Amino acid sequence: MSTVEEKKKIVVTGANGYIASYVVKSLLLKGYAVTAIVRDKNNVAKYEHLVDLLMEDGMSGSLEVESGDLESADYLSIFKGSYAVIHCASPYVYTADDVQRDIIQPAIAGNLRVLEAAQATPSIKKVIITSSTAAVTDLTKQKEVYDESDWNDSASEATPYQYSKVLAEKATWNFRKEKGPLAFEIIVINPSFVVGPALSRTLNTSLSTLEEGLRGVGAPFTQRRVGLVDVRDVADAHVVALESKQSLDGERATLCNTVMTFHDVTVLAKSLFPHYTFTPVDMSTVPTPFQYKIVSNSKVKLGRDYTPFNQSISETVEYLIRINKFKPHPTK
């Protein structure tokens, strides 16, 4: 894209989030006109890392920031003239006083409001939605291999984050079935647990959980075996879906580099940073987690290998140290 006229407008919701920030970065590098939706554009501190991206070498795109949350954003106005929407915004917390009000319903409503506004915007050709393998992997089934054909049928209000991802994604596919044929493609990206350095200095839910795992706390979640993938790979998959000339309508795409326990991640961190102290989570109180894989049969292809996992963990720990959120003690 060499001229302003060629720049396609891409809207990114939840744009200052962990994954979305890298999506914005990739889009700016490629010369797109990015409209970033954040909760309050007057609170610049929450998204200044996005503005700073414009100062980096090679950035040929443009950035506009708009205010809007999941249940009240003026999507009809914001989406006008856009080519695609990348919908990353969704509650990412594991507990709440009212899980329906604070986690589940906003996730569902957020997806549906984006889809309804896209349907009313003739210029939109693609809606790409960030979901999660939390909507895919039902570990109670103890399958050896999970892929895009699977659903997490055991999710419930007792696991509200997972349940929100299941219900929001099913609402998306029901919309496509009931309202179709649509003038735009719907593509869903399902990353596993995301690692890698954040662009923001604000510690997000994923990295907070990883920090707990490195400290040996956060059970029972940190005692599980989980799929892991680098945030930069996840962002790139969104852009691959955006730029694909092949129709990807109706595609789900799981993203997983490896599956391991937080105990094993901590052992890896100890080997990479021998002068710091890490505490592997106690696994003696739980049965040995069963082995499984998360694979992809999607048409959404990253087109390269995943970021080496050792690199992902090394750069994540460096980030945690750098922002003074994780303070390992030098060994004696």
HUGI-V326643 format. One record per backbone hydrogen bond with DSSP energy under -1.0 kcal/mol. NH is the residue of the N-H (numbers start at 1). CO is the residue of the C=O. If there is no record, write none. Layout:
nh;co
NH;CO
NH;CO
This chain:
nh;co
7;4
10;33
11;84
12;35
13;86
15;37
17;14
21;17
23;19
24;20
25;21
26;22
27;23
28;24
29;25
30;26
31;28
32;27
33;8
34;62
35;10
36;64
37;12
38;66
43;40
44;42
46;43
47;44
48;44
50;47
51;47
52;48
54;51
55;52
56;53
59;56
60;28
61;28
62;32
64;34
66;36
68;38
73;69
75;73
78;74
79;75
82;79
83;9
84;9
85;126
86;11
87;128
88;86
102;98
103;99
104;99
105;100
107;103
108;104
109;105
110;106
111;107
112;108
113;109
114;110
115;111
116;112
117;113
118;114
119;115
120;116
121;118
124;121
125;83
126;83
127;185
128;85
129;187
130;87
131;189
133;191
135;132
136;133
137;133
141;138
146;293
150;147
152;135
153;151
155;152
159;156
163;159
164;160
165;161
166;162
167;163
168;164
169;165
170;166
171;167
172;168
173;169
174;170
175;171
176;172
177;173
178;174
179;175
180;176
185;125
187;127
188;251
189;129
190;253
192;255
193;227
195;229
208;204
209;205
210;206
211;207
212;208
213;209
214;210
215;211
217;212
222;218
223;220
224;221
226;260
228;258
229;193
231;195
234;230
235;231
236;232
237;233
238;234
239;235
240;236
241;237
242;238
243;239
244;240
250;186
251;248
253;188
255;190
257;228
258;228
260;226
265;261
266;262
267;263
268;264
269;265
270;266
271;267
272;268
273;269
276;273
279;214
286;283
293;144
295;146
312;308
313;309
314;310
315;311
316;312
317;313
318;314
319;315
320;316
321;317
322;318
323;319
324;321
325;320
326;320
331;275
